[in-house]
Amino acid sequence: MYKYLFALLATGLFANLSLAQEQDLSADDLFIKARDFAFEQKDYDQAKKLTKEALRRSPNYVDLSVFLGRLYTWTDEIDSARHIFLGLEQRNIENEDFFLAYASLEYWNDNSAKAIQLLNKGIQLNPTSEDLMYLKATVNYS
């Protein structure tokens, strides 16, 4: 009984220490940690948690929003990803990575018309983007 109680208390204590450490981190630091959880550890839930905390601290940080949208895309939370990307679209974001992420989401979910619309706008705003042109060619080819 005492072993279980000790384990429960220790788990709670470590979780609180972890949270306290994250409170001292900047949005950039949290972004770095989130990317590590996503790419190195494949822990998308923790990556989403850290990214949301970073966005709470820096709500206009476009790269964080795009990354959260990508995390939702990768975990098949399509409605959540679209919600993020629609919010960015309404803010008239011109970021190349935004257009790549949003168009990829639409392409992968059989909405090629929306993907092409996004890619055309992205290319208009970022005319030297090889990545946008390549994705457009891929969508058109399919």
DSSP file (Angstrom, degrees, kcal/mol; ACC not computed):
  #  RESIDUE AA STRUCTURE BP1 BP2  ACC     N-H-->O    O-->H-N    N-H-->O    O-->H-N    TCO  KAPPA ALPHA  PHI   PSI    X-CA   Y-CA   Z-CA
    1    1 A M     >        0   0    0      0, 0.0     4,-2.2     0, 0.0     5,-0.2   0.000 360.0 360.0 360.0 -46.3    0.0    0.0    0.0
    2    2 A Y  H  >  +     0   0    0      1,-0.2     4,-2.8     2,-0.2     5,-0.2   0.848 360.0  57.6 -67.1 -32.4    2.7    2.4    1.0
    3    3 A K  H  > S+     0   0    0      2,-0.2     4,-2.4     1,-0.2    -1,-0.2   0.925 109.1  45.1 -61.9 -42.6    4.7    1.6   -2.2
    4    4 A Y  H  > S+     0   0    0      2,-0.2     4,-2.3     1,-0.2    -2,-0.2   0.896 113.2  49.4 -68.9 -40.1    1.7    2.6   -4.3
    5    5 A L  H  X S+     0   0    0     -4,-2.2     4,-2.5     2,-0.2    -2,-0.2   0.913 112.4  48.3 -64.4 -42.7    1.1    5.8   -2.3
    6    6 A F  H  X S+     0   0    0     -4,-2.8     4,-2.9     2,-0.2     5,-0.2   0.922 111.5  50.0 -62.8 -44.7    4.8    6.7   -2.6
    7    7 A A  H  X S+     0   0    0     -4,-2.4     4,-2.3    -5,-0.2    -2,-0.2   0.899 111.6  48.8 -61.8 -40.7    4.7    6.1   -6.3
    8    8 A L  H  X S+     0   0    0     -4,-2.3     4,-2.1     2,-0.2    -2,-0.2   0.928 113.8  45.5 -65.5 -45.7    1.6    8.2   -6.8
    9    9 A L  H  X S+     0   0    0     -4,-2.5     4,-2.5     2,-0.2    -2,-0.2   0.905 112.8  50.7 -63.9 -42.0    3.1   11.1   -4.7
   10   10 A A  H  X S+     0   0    0     -4,-2.9     4,-2.6     2,-0.2     5,-0.2   0.905 109.2  51.2 -63.4 -41.8    6.4   10.9   -6.5
   11   11 A T  H  X S+     0   0    0     -4,-2.3     4,-2.2    -5,-0.2    -1,-0.2   0.927 111.8  47.2 -61.6 -45.0    4.7   11.0   -9.9
   12   12 A G  H  X S+     0   0    0     -4,-2.1     4,-2.2     2,-0.2    -2,-0.2   0.892 111.8  50.7 -63.2 -40.4    2.7   14.1   -8.9
   13   13 A L  H  X S+     0   0    0     -4,-2.5     4,-2.3     2,-0.2    -2,-0.2   0.926 111.6  46.6 -64.0 -45.9    5.8   15.8   -7.6
   14   14 A F  H  X S+     0   0    0     -4,-2.6     4,-2.4     1,-0.2    -2,-0.2   0.877 110.9  52.8 -65.3 -37.2    7.8   15.1  -10.8
   15   15 A A  H  X S+     0   0    0     -4,-2.2     4,-2.3    -5,-0.2    -1,-0.2   0.915 110.7  47.4 -64.3 -41.6    4.9   16.3  -12.9
   16   16 A N  H  X S+     0   0    0     -4,-2.2     4,-2.4     2,-0.2    -2,-0.2   0.890 111.2  50.5 -67.2 -38.9    4.8   19.6  -10.9
   17   17 A L  H  X S+     0   0    0     -4,-2.3     4,-2.2     2,-0.2    -2,-0.2   0.908 110.6  50.1 -63.2 -41.3    8.5   20.1  -11.1
   18   18 A S  H  X S+     0   0    0     -4,-2.4     4,-2.0     2,-0.2    -2,-0.2   0.916 111.4  48.3 -62.4 -44.0    8.4   19.5  -14.9
   19   19 A L  H  X S+     0   0    0     -4,-2.3     4,-1.6     1,-0.2    -2,-0.2   0.901 110.1  52.0 -64.1 -41.0    5.5   22.1  -15.2
   20   20 A A  H  X S+     0   0    0     -4,-2.4     4,-0.7     1,-0.2    -1,-0.2   0.896 108.8  50.5 -62.7 -40.1    7.5   24.6  -13.1
   21   21 A Q  H >< S+     0   0    0     -4,-2.2     3,-0.9     1,-0.2     4,-0.3   0.901 108.6  52.1 -64.6 -39.8   10.5   24.2  -15.3
   22   22 A E  H >< S+     0   0    0     -4,-2.0     3,-1.1     1,-0.2    -1,-0.2   0.804 100.1  63.3 -67.2 -28.2    8.4   24.8  -18.4
   23   23 A Q  H 3< S+     0   0    0     -4,-1.6    -1,-0.2     1,-0.3    -2,-0.2   0.755 100.5  53.1 -67.7 -22.8    7.0   28.0  -16.9
   24   24 A D  T << S+     0   0    0     -3,-0.9    -1,-0.3    -4,-0.7     2,-0.2   0.549  92.5  95.9 -86.7  -8.2   10.5   29.5  -16.9
   25   25 A L  S <  S-     0   0    0     -3,-1.1     2,-0.1    -4,-0.3    -3,-0.0  -0.541  72.5-124.6 -87.4 148.7   11.0   28.7  -20.6
   26   26 A S     >  -     0   0    0     -2,-0.2     4,-2.5     1,-0.1     5,-0.2  -0.318  32.6-101.7 -78.7 169.9   10.4   31.2  -23.4
   27   27 A A  H  > S+     0   0    0      1,-0.2     4,-2.2     2,-0.2     5,-0.1   0.887 125.7  52.1 -59.8 -38.8    8.1   30.5  -26.4
   28   28 A D  H  > S+     0   0    0      2,-0.2     4,-2.3     1,-0.2    -1,-0.2   0.915 108.7  49.6 -64.3 -42.7   11.2   29.7  -28.5
   29   29 A D  H  > S+     0   0    0      1,-0.2     4,-2.3     2,-0.2    -2,-0.2   0.918 111.8  48.4 -62.1 -42.9   12.5   27.3  -25.9
   30   30 A L  H  X S+     0   0    0     -4,-2.5     4,-2.8     1,-0.2    -1,-0.2   0.884 109.2  53.8 -64.3 -37.5    9.2   25.6  -25.7
   31   31 A F  H  X S+     0   0    0     -4,-2.2     4,-2.5     2,-0.2    -2,-0.2   0.916 108.3  49.2 -62.2 -43.8    9.1   25.4  -29.5
   32   32 A I  H  X S+     0   0    0     -4,-2.3     4,-2.0     2,-0.2    -2,-0.2   0.925 113.1  46.9 -61.7 -44.9   12.5   23.7  -29.6
   33   33 A K  H  X S+     0   0    0     -4,-2.3     4,-2.6     2,-0.2    -2,-0.2   0.907 111.2  51.9 -63.6 -41.4   11.3   21.2  -27.0
   34   34 A A  H  X S+     0   0    0     -4,-2.8     4,-2.4     1,-0.2    -2,-0.2   0.911 108.8  50.1 -62.7 -42.2    8.1   20.6  -28.9
   35   35 A R  H  X S+     0   0    0     -4,-2.5     4,-3.2     2,-0.2     5,-0.5   0.889 109.9  51.6 -63.8 -38.4   10.0   19.9  -32.1
   36   36 A D  H  X>S+     0   0    0     -4,-2.0     4,-1.9     1,-0.2     5,-1.8   0.937 110.4  48.0 -63.0 -46.2   12.3   17.5  -30.2
   37   37 A F  H  <5S+     0   0    0     -4,-2.6     6,-3.0     3,-0.2     5,-0.2   0.896 118.0  42.4 -61.4 -38.7    9.2   15.6  -28.8
   38   38 A A  H  <5S+     0   0    0     -4,-2.4     4,-0.3     4,-0.2    -2,-0.2   0.953 126.5  27.1 -73.4 -49.6    7.7   15.5  -32.3
   39   39 A F  H  <5S+     0   0    0     -4,-3.2    -3,-0.2    -5,-0.2    -2,-0.2   0.867 131.7  29.2 -87.7 -37.8   10.7   14.6  -34.4
   40   40 A E  T  <5S+     0   0    0     -4,-1.9    -3,-0.2    -5,-0.5    -4,-0.1   0.881 133.3  26.4 -91.1 -42.1   13.0   12.7  -32.1
   41   41 A Q  S   <S-     0   0    0     -5,-1.8    -3,-0.2     2,-0.1    -4,-0.2   0.571  88.7-136.3-100.9 -10.5   10.7   11.1  -29.6
   42   42 A K        +     0   0    0     -6,-0.4     2,-1.0    -4,-0.3    -4,-0.2   0.813  55.8 142.7  57.0  31.8    7.5   10.8  -31.8
   43   43 A D     >  +     0   0    0     -6,-3.0     4,-2.0     1,-0.2    -1,-0.2  -0.752  18.9 169.7-102.4  83.5    5.5   12.0  -28.8
   44   44 A Y  H  > S+     0   0    0     -2,-1.0     4,-2.6     1,-0.2     5,-0.2   0.810  71.3  58.6 -70.0 -30.8    3.0   14.2  -30.6
   45   45 A D  H  > S+     0   0    0      2,-0.2     4,-2.2     1,-0.2    -1,-0.2   0.936 109.9  43.0 -64.3 -44.8    0.8   14.7  -27.6
   46   46 A Q  H  > S+     0   0    0      2,-0.2     4,-2.5     1,-0.2     5,-0.2   0.888 112.7  54.0 -67.3 -37.7    3.6   16.2  -25.6
   47   47 A A  H  X S+     0   0    0     -4,-2.0     4,-2.2     1,-0.2    -2,-0.2   0.909 109.7  47.6 -62.1 -41.9    4.6   18.2  -28.6
   48   48 A K  H  X S+     0   0    0     -4,-2.6     4,-2.7     2,-0.2     5,-0.2   0.914 110.6  52.1 -64.6 -42.5    1.1   19.6  -28.9
   49   49 A K  H  X S+     0   0    0     -4,-2.2     4,-2.0     1,-0.2    -2,-0.2   0.935 112.7  44.2 -59.6 -47.6    1.0   20.4  -25.2
   50   50 A L  H  X S+     0   0    0     -4,-2.5     4,-2.4     1,-0.2    -1,-0.2   0.887 113.2  51.2 -65.8 -39.3    4.3   22.4  -25.4
   51   51 A T  H  X S+     0   0    0     -4,-2.2     4,-2.4    -5,-0.2    -2,-0.2   0.901 109.2  50.5 -66.7 -40.5    3.3   24.2  -28.6
   52   52 A K  H  X S+     0   0    0     -4,-2.7     4,-2.0     2,-0.2    -1,-0.2   0.900 110.6  49.7 -63.6 -39.7    0.0   25.2  -27.1
   53   53 A E  H  X S+     0   0    0     -4,-2.0     4,-1.5    -5,-0.2    -2,-0.2   0.913 110.7  49.8 -64.9 -41.4    1.8   26.6  -24.0
   54   54 A A  H  X S+     0   0    0     -4,-2.4     4,-2.2     1,-0.2    -2,-0.2   0.897 110.8  50.0 -63.0 -39.6    4.2   28.5  -26.3
   55   55 A L  H  < S+     0   0    0     -4,-2.4    -1,-0.2     1,-0.2    -2,-0.2   0.832 104.1  58.4 -68.5 -31.6    1.2   29.9  -28.2
   56   56 A R  H  < S+     0   0    0     -4,-2.0    -1,-0.2     1,-0.2    -2,-0.2   0.885 113.1  40.3 -62.5 -36.5   -0.4   31.0  -25.0
   57   57 A R  H  < S+     0   0    0     -4,-1.5    -2,-0.2     1,-0.2    -1,-0.2   0.825 133.0  23.0 -80.2 -33.5    2.7   33.0  -24.3
   58   58 A S    ><  +     0   0    0     -4,-2.2     3,-1.9    -5,-0.1    -1,-0.2  -0.650  68.4 173.2-134.2  76.0    3.2   34.3  -27.9
   59   59 A P  T 3  S+     0   0    0      0, 0.0    -1,-0.1     0, 0.0    -4,-0.1   0.681  78.6  52.5 -64.4 -18.6   -0.2   34.1  -29.6
   60   60 A N  T 3  S+     0   0    0      4,-0.0     2,-1.2    -5,-0.0     3,-0.1   0.250  73.0 121.3 -99.9  13.5    1.0   35.9  -32.8
   61   61 A Y    X>  -     0   0    0     -3,-1.9     4,-1.7     1,-0.2     3,-0.6  -0.651  45.0-168.6 -80.2  97.1    4.0   33.5  -33.3
   62   62 A V  H 3> S+     0   0    0     -2,-1.2     4,-2.8     1,-0.3     5,-0.2   0.872  80.3  57.1 -60.7 -42.5    3.1   32.2  -36.8
   63   63 A D  H 3> S+     0   0    0      1,-0.2     4,-2.3     2,-0.2    -1,-0.3   0.866 106.4  51.3 -60.3 -35.1    5.6   29.5  -36.9
   64   64 A L  H <> S+     0   0    0     -3,-0.6     4,-2.6     2,-0.2    -1,-0.2   0.925 110.5  48.1 -65.6 -44.4    4.1   28.0  -33.7
   65   65 A S  H  X S+     0   0    0     -4,-1.7     4,-2.5     2,-0.2    -2,-0.2   0.920 112.1  48.8 -62.8 -43.5    0.6   28.0  -35.2
   66   66 A V  H  X S+     0   0    0     -4,-2.8     4,-2.4     1,-0.2    -1,-0.2   0.918 111.4  50.5 -61.9 -42.7    1.8   26.4  -38.4
   67   67 A F  H  X S+     0   0    0     -4,-2.3     4,-2.6    -5,-0.2    -2,-0.2   0.909 109.8  49.8 -63.1 -41.9    3.7   23.8  -36.4
   68   68 A L  H  X S+     0   0    0     -4,-2.6     4,-2.5     2,-0.2    -1,-0.2   0.914 109.9  51.5 -62.8 -41.5    0.5   23.0  -34.3
   69   69 A G  H  X S+     0   0    0     -4,-2.5     4,-2.1     1,-0.2    -2,-0.2   0.902 110.4  48.9 -60.2 -40.9   -1.5   22.7  -37.5
   70   70 A R  H  X S+     0   0    0     -4,-2.4     4,-2.9     2,-0.2    -2,-0.2   0.909 108.6  53.2 -65.0 -41.6    1.1   20.3  -38.8
   71   71 A L  H  X S+     0   0    0     -4,-2.6     4,-1.4     1,-0.2    -2,-0.2   0.926 110.3  47.5 -59.7 -43.8    1.0   18.3  -35.6
   72   72 A Y  H  <>S+     0   0    0     -4,-2.5     5,-3.1     1,-0.2    -1,-0.2   0.898 111.7  51.4 -62.9 -39.4   -2.8   18.0  -35.9
   73   73 A T  H ><5S+     0   0    0     -4,-2.1     3,-1.6     1,-0.2    -2,-0.2   0.939 109.2  49.4 -61.7 -47.1   -2.4   17.0  -39.5
   74   74 A W  H 3<5S+     0   0    0     -4,-2.9    -1,-0.2     1,-0.3    -2,-0.2   0.756 112.2  48.4 -66.2 -24.9    0.1   14.3  -38.7
   75   75 A T  T 3<5S-     0   0    0     -4,-1.4    -1,-0.3    -5,-0.2    -2,-0.2   0.151 116.6-111.8-102.8  18.7   -2.2   12.9  -35.9
   76   76 A D  T < 5S+     0   0    0     -3,-1.6     2,-0.9     1,-0.2    -3,-0.2   0.792  73.5 137.7  57.4  33.4   -5.3   12.9  -38.2
   77   77 A E     >< +     0   0    0     -5,-3.1     4,-2.4     1,-0.2    -1,-0.2  -0.615  22.2 164.5-101.2  69.5   -7.0   15.6  -36.3
   78   78 A I  H  >  +     0   0    0     -2,-0.9     4,-2.9     1,-0.2     5,-0.2   0.872  67.1  51.6 -61.9 -44.1   -8.1   17.2  -39.6
   79   79 A D  H  > S+     0   0    0      1,-0.2     4,-2.2     2,-0.2    -1,-0.2   0.901 111.7  48.1 -62.0 -39.9  -10.8   19.5  -38.2
   80   80 A S  H  > S+     0   0    0      2,-0.2     4,-2.0     1,-0.2    -2,-0.2   0.906 111.9  49.8 -66.6 -41.1   -8.3   20.9  -35.6
   81   81 A A  H  X S+     0   0    0     -4,-2.4     4,-2.7     1,-0.2     5,-0.2   0.937 111.3  48.6 -62.5 -46.2   -5.7   21.4  -38.2
   82   82 A R  H  X S+     0   0    0     -4,-2.9     4,-3.3     1,-0.2     5,-0.3   0.894 107.6  55.8 -61.7 -38.7   -8.1   23.2  -40.5
   83   83 A H  H  X S+     0   0    0     -4,-2.2     4,-1.8    -5,-0.2    -1,-0.2   0.928 110.6  44.7 -58.8 -45.6   -9.2   25.4  -37.6
   84   84 A I  H  X S+     0   0    0     -4,-2.0     4,-1.8     2,-0.2    -2,-0.2   0.950 116.5  45.3 -62.1 -49.5   -5.6   26.5  -37.0
   85   85 A F  H  X S+     0   0    0     -4,-2.7     4,-2.6     1,-0.2    -2,-0.2   0.870 110.3  53.2 -68.0 -36.5   -5.0   27.1  -40.7
   86   86 A L  H  X S+     0   0    0     -4,-3.3     4,-2.4     2,-0.2    -1,-0.2   0.893 107.3  53.2 -64.2 -38.0   -8.3   29.0  -41.3
   87   87 A G  H  X S+     0   0    0     -4,-1.8     4,-0.9    -5,-0.3    -1,-0.2   0.907 111.2  45.6 -61.8 -41.1   -7.4   31.3  -38.5
   88   88 A L  H  <>S+     0   0    0     -4,-1.8     5,-1.6     2,-0.2     3,-0.4   0.891 110.7  53.5 -68.0 -39.6   -4.0   32.0  -40.1
   89   89 A E  H ><5S+     0   0    0     -4,-2.6     3,-1.7     1,-0.2    -2,-0.2   0.901 105.8  53.4 -62.4 -40.2   -5.7   32.5  -43.5
   90   90 A Q  H 3<5S+     0   0    0     -4,-2.4    -1,-0.2     1,-0.3    -2,-0.2   0.769 104.7  55.7 -65.9 -25.1   -8.1   35.0  -42.0
   91   91 A R  T 3<5S-     0   0    0     -4,-0.9    -1,-0.3    -3,-0.4    -2,-0.2   0.410 113.8-121.5 -85.5   2.1   -5.1   37.0  -40.7
   92   92 A N  T < 5 -     0   0    0     -3,-1.7    -3,-0.2     1,-0.2     2,-0.1   0.899  39.7-171.6  58.6  44.5   -3.7   37.1  -44.2
   93   93 A I      < -     0   0    0     -5,-1.6    -1,-0.2     1,-0.1    -5,-0.0  -0.454  16.6-167.9 -67.0 137.6   -0.5   35.3  -43.3
   94   94 A E        +     0   0    0     -2,-0.1     2,-0.2    31,-0.1    -1,-0.1   0.282  38.5 135.2-109.5   7.6    2.1   35.4  -46.2
   95   95 A N     >  -     0   0    0      1,-0.1     4,-1.6     2,-0.0     3,-0.4  -0.378  53.1-141.9 -64.4 126.5    4.4   32.8  -44.7
   96   96 A E  H  > S+     0   0    0      1,-0.2     4,-2.2     2,-0.2     5,-0.2   0.892 101.0  54.5 -56.4 -43.7    5.6   30.2  -47.2
   97   97 A D  H  > S+     0   0    0      1,-0.2     4,-2.7     2,-0.2    -1,-0.2   0.842 102.6  57.9 -64.8 -33.0    5.5   27.4  -44.7
   98   98 A F  H  > S+     0   0    0     -3,-0.4     4,-2.7     2,-0.2     5,-0.3   0.944 108.4  45.6 -58.7 -48.4    1.9   28.2  -43.9
   99   99 A F  H  X S+     0   0    0     -4,-1.6     4,-2.3     1,-0.2     5,-0.3   0.886 113.4  49.8 -65.6 -38.3    0.9   27.7  -47.5
  100  100 A L  H  X S+     0   0    0     -4,-2.2     4,-2.1     2,-0.2    -1,-0.2   0.936 114.4  44.3 -63.1 -46.2    2.9   24.4  -47.7
  101  101 A A  H  X S+     0   0    0     -4,-2.7     4,-2.2     2,-0.2    -2,-0.2   0.936 117.7  42.8 -65.9 -47.5    1.3   23.1  -44.5
  102  102 A Y  H  X S+     0   0    0     -4,-2.7     4,-2.2    -5,-0.2    -2,-0.2   0.919 115.7  47.8 -68.7 -43.7   -2.2   24.0  -45.4
  103  103 A A  H  X S+     0   0    0     -4,-2.3     4,-2.7    -5,-0.3    -1,-0.2   0.883 111.2  52.2 -65.2 -37.3   -2.0   23.0  -49.0
  104  104 A S  H  X S+     0   0    0     -4,-2.1     4,-3.0    -5,-0.3     5,-0.2   0.928 107.5  52.2 -63.2 -44.6   -0.5   19.6  -48.0
  105  105 A L  H  X S+     0   0    0     -4,-2.2     4,-0.9     1,-0.2    -2,-0.2   0.939 113.5  43.6 -55.1 -48.4   -3.3   19.0  -45.5
  106  106 A E  H  <>S+     0   0    0     -4,-2.2     5,-2.9     1,-0.2     3,-0.3   0.899 114.2  49.6 -67.9 -40.3   -5.9   19.7  -48.2
  107  107 A Y  H ><5S+     0   0    0     -4,-2.7     3,-1.5     1,-0.2    -2,-0.2   0.935 110.3  49.7 -62.6 -46.8   -4.0   17.6  -50.8
  108  108 A W  H 3<5S+     0   0    0     -4,-3.0    -1,-0.2     1,-0.3    -2,-0.2   0.686 110.5  52.6 -67.0 -17.5   -3.6   14.6  -48.5
  109  109 A N  T 3<5S-     0   0    0     -4,-0.9    -1,-0.3    -3,-0.3    -2,-0.2  -0.049 122.0-102.6-111.4  30.9   -7.3   14.8  -47.7
  110  110 A D  T < 5S+     0   0    0     -3,-1.5    -3,-0.2     1,-0.1     2,-0.2   0.793  85.9 122.5  59.0  36.2   -8.5   14.8  -51.3
  111  111 A N     >< +     0   0    0     -5,-2.9     4,-2.0     1,-0.1     3,-0.3  -0.551  22.4 156.1-121.8  65.4   -9.3   18.5  -51.6
  112  112 A S  H  >  +     0   0    0      1,-0.2     4,-2.8     2,-0.2     5,-0.2   0.822  68.0  60.5 -63.0 -33.7   -7.0   19.3  -54.5
  113  113 A A  H  > S+     0   0    0      1,-0.2     4,-2.2     2,-0.2    -1,-0.2   0.934 108.7  42.9 -61.8 -45.4   -9.0   22.3  -55.6
  114  114 A K  H  > S+     0   0    0     -3,-0.3     4,-2.5     2,-0.2    -1,-0.2   0.889 112.8  54.3 -66.4 -38.4   -8.4   24.0  -52.2
  115  115 A A  H  X S+     0   0    0     -4,-2.0     4,-2.7     1,-0.2    -2,-0.2   0.929 109.7  46.5 -60.6 -45.7   -4.8   22.9  -52.3
  116  116 A I  H  X S+     0   0    0     -4,-2.8     4,-2.9     2,-0.2     5,-0.2   0.904 110.6  53.3 -64.1 -41.6   -4.3   24.5  -55.7
  117  117 A Q  H  X S+     0   0    0     -4,-2.2     4,-1.9    -5,-0.2    -1,-0.2   0.933 112.8  44.0 -58.4 -46.0   -6.0   27.7  -54.6
  118  118 A L  H  X S+     0   0    0     -4,-2.5     4,-2.8     1,-0.2    -2,-0.2   0.909 113.7  50.3 -65.3 -42.6   -3.7   27.9  -51.6
  119  119 A L  H  X S+     0   0    0     -4,-2.7     4,-2.8     2,-0.2     5,-0.2   0.892 108.1  52.7 -65.4 -39.8   -0.6   27.1  -53.7
  120  120 A N  H  X S+     0   0    0     -4,-2.9     4,-2.1     2,-0.2    -1,-0.2   0.932 113.3  43.8 -60.9 -44.8   -1.5   29.8  -56.3
  121  121 A K  H  X S+     0   0    0     -4,-1.9     4,-2.1    -5,-0.2    -2,-0.2   0.919 113.8  51.2 -66.1 -42.6   -1.8   32.4  -53.5
  122  122 A G  H  X S+     0   0    0     -4,-2.8     4,-2.0     1,-0.2    -2,-0.2   0.897 111.5  46.9 -61.0 -41.3    1.4   31.2  -51.9
  123  123 A I  H  < S+     0   0    0     -4,-2.8    -1,-0.2     2,-0.2    -2,-0.2   0.871 109.0  55.1 -69.4 -36.9    3.3   31.3  -55.1
  124  124 A Q  H  < S+     0   0    0     -4,-2.1    -1,-0.2    -5,-0.2    -2,-0.2   0.902 116.8  37.0 -61.0 -39.4    2.0   34.8  -55.8
  125  125 A L  H  < S+     0   0    0     -4,-2.1    -2,-0.2     1,-0.2    -1,-0.2   0.737 130.8  31.2 -84.0 -24.2    3.3   35.9  -52.5
  126  126 A N  S >< S+     0   0    0     -4,-2.0     3,-2.1    -5,-0.2    -1,-0.2  -0.591  71.4 171.0-131.8  68.4    6.5   33.8  -52.6
  127  127 A P  T 3  S+     0   0    0      0, 0.0    -1,-0.1     0, 0.0    -4,-0.1   0.631  75.0  51.9 -64.4 -15.6    7.3   33.6  -56.3
  128  128 A T  T 3  S+     0   0    0      4,-0.0     2,-0.8     5,-0.0     3,-0.1   0.339  76.4 124.9-100.5   8.2   10.8   32.0  -55.8
  129  129 A S    <>  -     0   0    0     -3,-2.1     4,-1.8     1,-0.2     5,-0.1  -0.558  36.2-176.2 -74.8 107.5    9.5   29.2  -53.6
  130  130 A E  H  > S+     0   0    0     -2,-0.8     4,-2.6     2,-0.2     5,-0.2   0.847  83.2  58.0 -68.6 -33.9   10.6   25.9  -55.2
  131  131 A D  H  > S+     0   0    0      2,-0.2     4,-2.4     1,-0.2    -1,-0.2   0.915 107.4  45.9 -64.6 -43.0    8.8   24.0  -52.5
  132  132 A L  H  > S+     0   0    0      2,-0.2     4,-2.3     1,-0.2    -1,-0.2   0.912 114.4  48.2 -65.5 -41.6    5.4   25.6  -53.3
  133  133 A M  H  X S+     0   0    0     -4,-1.8     4,-2.3     2,-0.2    -2,-0.2   0.886 111.6  50.4 -66.6 -37.8    6.0   25.1  -57.1
  134  134 A Y  H  X S+     0   0    0     -4,-2.6     4,-2.3     2,-0.2    -2,-0.2   0.923 111.3  47.7 -65.3 -44.5    6.9   21.5  -56.5
  135  135 A L  H  X S+     0   0    0     -4,-2.4     4,-2.7     2,-0.2     5,-0.2   0.897 110.6  52.4 -64.0 -39.1    3.8   20.8  -54.4
  136  136 A K  H  X S+     0   0    0     -4,-2.3     4,-2.8     1,-0.2    -1,-0.2   0.926 109.6  48.7 -62.4 -43.1    1.7   22.5  -57.0
  137  137 A A  H  X S+     0   0    0     -4,-2.3     4,-2.5     1,-0.2    -1,-0.2   0.899 111.5  50.7 -62.1 -39.8    3.2   20.3  -59.7
  138  138 A T  H  X S+     0   0    0     -4,-2.3     4,-1.8     2,-0.2    -2,-0.2   0.921 112.0  46.0 -63.7 -44.5    2.5   17.2  -57.5
  139  139 A V  H  < S+     0   0    0     -4,-2.7    -2,-0.2     1,-0.2    -1,-0.2   0.928 114.6  47.9 -65.0 -44.5   -1.1   18.2  -56.9
  140  140 A N  H  < S+     0   0    0     -4,-2.8    -2,-0.2     1,-0.2    -1,-0.2   0.889 110.6  51.9 -63.1 -39.3   -1.6   18.9  -60.6
  141  141 A Y  H  <        0   0    0     -4,-2.5    -1,-0.2     1,-0.3    -2,-0.2   0.860 360.0 360.0 -66.0 -35.7    0.0   15.7  -61.7
  142  142 A S     <        0   0    0     -4,-1.8    -1,-0.3    -5,-0.2    -2,-0.2   0.512 360.0 360.0 -75.3 360.0   -2.2   13.6  -59.4
